[in-house]
Amino acid sequence: QVQLVESGGGLVQAGGSLRLSCAASGFTFSSYAMYWYRQAPGKERELVALIGSAGGSTNYADSVKGRFTISRDNAKNTVYLEMKSLKPEDTAVYYCNAKVYLRPYWGQGTQVTVSS
């Protein structure tokens, strides 16, 4: 079955950096685009970044452009989210997502907390 396991979250001061990882299994990882979402307390889940199956195309939410970088290693079935210049408003649970045969799958999420 499809599994997505995020890691790398934590507590960081404003201006700091974190790298999130999402290890995928149960599907042909290299055939699917991958997504990172986040959900802050009391807010709706929002799309942060996406990357095409081969890694050549990426897109970002305006709020993270220039600070976050999504990448993938198809040999390791892993997608990453490099986050720099973190702000308190980046505090959220970050989720990895894949749409396999049009069905969305989610990881358990990893908490990112940015202190001011």
N, C-alpha and C positions, 0 to 999 in steps of 0.2 A: 504494500500500500504506500501511497505518497506520504512522505514525512519531510518536514522542514524543521530544523532545529537551529534557533538563533543563539548567539553568544556574543560576549564582548561589551555588554552594557555596564554601567556603573555610575559612580558619583564623580563629577569633574567640576572644576571651577570655570567660571565664564572665561572664554578665550582659549580654553583647553581643547584637546582632541581625543577622539575615540575611534576605534575601528570595530564595526560590527561584522560578524560573519553569520552565514546561514548555510548549513550543510543540508543538502537535498538528497533524497533517495526514493526509490520506488517508481521512477519514471525516467524517460530519456532526457536528462537535464539539458543537453546541448541543443535540443529541438525547441525549447520554450523560452520566451521572454520571462524575465524575473522582475519582481517589484518589491520595493520597500514602502511600507506604510507606517504611520505613527498615530497614536491616539493619546491626547492629553486629557487629564481629568475634566469631566464635564463637557468635553468637545467630541465632535464626530471624528471617526477615523479618516485620515487624509493620506493621499498618495504623496510620497516624498520623492521617489526616483524610480525609474525603470530602465532596463537594459535589454536590448535585443538578444536573440538566441546566440548569435556569434560574438556579441560584445561590441559590435561596431557602432551601434546606435544607442544613445542614451537620452533621457529627458528628465528634467527636474522641476519640482515646484519652485515658484518664484522666490519663496521665502528661504530656500537653501542654495540657490544658484550661486556658484563661486565659492561656496564653503564646503559642500558635500560632493563626494565622488563615488559613483557606483561602478563596480567592476565585477568580473566573474572569471573563474578558472574552470573551464569545462572538464579538464582532466581530473579535477578534484571535486567536481559537482558542488561547487561552493560559490556563493555570491557574497560580495562585500559591500559595506557602506563606510567609506572613510569620511569622518566628520571633523572639520576644523573650525576654529573661531566660534566655538559653541556659545550659545546665548541661553539665558534662563528660559526663554520661550521655546527652546528645543526640548525641554523636559517632557517626556512622554514614554509610553511603551512603544517600542519599535517592533514591527512585525514583517516577516518575510512572507511573500505571496507568490503562488504560481497558479496559472489557469490551465489545467490539464484537461484536454477534451472539453473545454469551456466551463469546467467546474472549478471554482476557486478553492484553493487549499491554503491554510494558514499555519504558521508556526505558533509556539506558545507565547512568543514575545520576549523581549528583553528590555528591562527598565533603564532608561537614561535619565539621569538627574543632573541638571546644571545649576550650580549655586552661584549667586551673585556676589 
